[in-house]
Amino acid sequence: MSFVIKIVQCPDVLDSIRASTQFHREIEGLVEAGIKLFLIDLKNVTFISSSGLLALVVAFRLVRSAGGKLFICSMNEQVKMLFELTGVDQVFESFATLDEFNNTVLKRGERRQMDGDSDPTELKTTGREGEVGDLNPCDRRSLL
């Protein structure tokens, strides 16, 4: 079985309804195309407004309702503080860097392989490949 992890780059500023709507449409199109695993890379983001935060939460709910998983990586301190103040950090599984994400996913796959639970699957990201196992759902509170 092969999983494709789609890495989505956010714009520098995720603040307007237009930018948020565009982001939502991109995620929605990818979900409709059958993508189940998403990594939202926030490395270029300098500001997120309430509309931008809502767009991330709506994307999370959309992906989850389709049986997928959405991860966040590379938050700067300002964005991290916003996530903590709003409690959104308890919802998303986040990683400091893309490399940390890849290393964590690979370790999960190696553990599953050692336990004999399943064969590892293929990880396809932009320019990187490796073996991973099925990802267990995060133990995070639900936004309903």
LINDA-V934220 format. One record per run of one state. SS is the DSSP state (hx for helix, st for strand, lp for the rest). FROM is the first residue (numbers start at 0). TO is the last residue. Records with the same first field share a line. If there is no record, write none. Layout:
# LINDA-V934220
SS = FROM-TO, FROM-TO
This chain:
# LINDA-V934220
lp = 0-0, 9-11, 14-15, 32-35, 41-45, 48-48, 65-67, 73-75, 86-86, 90-91, 95-96, 115-119, 125-126, 132-143
st = 1-8, 12-13, 36-40, 46-47, 68-72, 92-94, 120-124, 127-131
hx = 16-31, 49-64, 76-85, 87-89, 97-114
